[in-house]
């Protein structure tokens, strides 16, 4: 019978219309992202040993690290910058980190207004997120 | 009056057009409503991936392969890492091989769901689109919880995986597979069984078997033209020879069969996933590979069955940590050449249907 397919489709739609709602009400309700989600990078400056392995692992030269020699000839992190505009969010830098200082975070609201804001000062960001009581 | 005459109309479609699946452009010439000539113009999404590979190490190029056919990123990862592994002669742990099959088949289902959704959308069927995307979301959640990203998964490494999937992955996968038959019934009811869809797709855009073979068409487009050819069976890679599955084939050669074949493939992928889930052993997921990857000098070609066609990587190594040359053989780039031949003589709305059933992803076409 012509039109049978149309009515079958309408029946499915009607059934789903009366079923449970599956929409996420973002931004009123924040999604609960799994801990492996690579939405941003976070740095724990105390753990960082300035070994430059993250910068070497990066395909796009996003990370720039400067360090200075501290007591007992150990490297001390001076600045840690990421040019996120070039970042692929592939997570190779966090995999390369031997101490777990650089890690992925689930902070996905990264929209900004100015291009300069894409240059992240990771030490400053770590301080800010600690001020808000979040995990760095 | 001698000055009165009919003229052919030239119409530019794309690169920004709702039904162009990205940034594909074609210049179509019409005689009245009938297409007389099509000139496809590609390259709007060209990022020079093959050249970029030469300045990246072997591992650093893996995230770039995600951006080829971005609807099934694990397939591109797999094609690339398996090519490098073939060159290096790496033997993978069993668990990693099984996980690769699971990721690849999940990506195949996700990619075909987008295909059904976008074809429905091109036929102005908004509702079917939402159903497919609702279910694809569950696959993307599986990718996210195990690899950390939904679309550009970047899950595989040379020598296996960077880490094992979390324990919550398995119940989520099982529940998805349990719901799969019901989902497919819904797609059939809401899209395939619809009379409007049938009228728009049946007998439209006939691609005869001989033409398909002569044009080197691969993937579901070829199989819908009656050729039972699938790299997973013809030249099994990984551990695909251990699974019991059929290669779906249809003989209609038209747009409707090309669409329906994707549904058959989802069913077969579900079968492979169930077997992989049952047989997967415990153990490590990474083979012992040195941190700096330096394949021996030489060249290698390896191909896999992408949801859209045959995806091949040709790598030349000079023994340094960076490839000397990478060449990508992408399925859709070659499949798209059927368009100027097959769509001749059809009307503009049929052209949309024919192009939709090609399932072109411009990331892979333009590279």
Interface residues (C-beta under 8 A of the other chain):
Chain A: X2 X3 X4 X5 X6 X8 X9 X11 X12 X13 X16 X22 X33 X34 X36 X37 X38 X57 X58 X59 X88 X89 X90 X91 X92 X95 X104
Chain B: X56 X59 X60 X61 X62 X63 X64 X66 X127 X131 X134 X144 X145 X146 X147 X148 X149 X152 X154 X162 X166 X186 X189 X190 X191 X193 X194 X195 X196 X197 X198
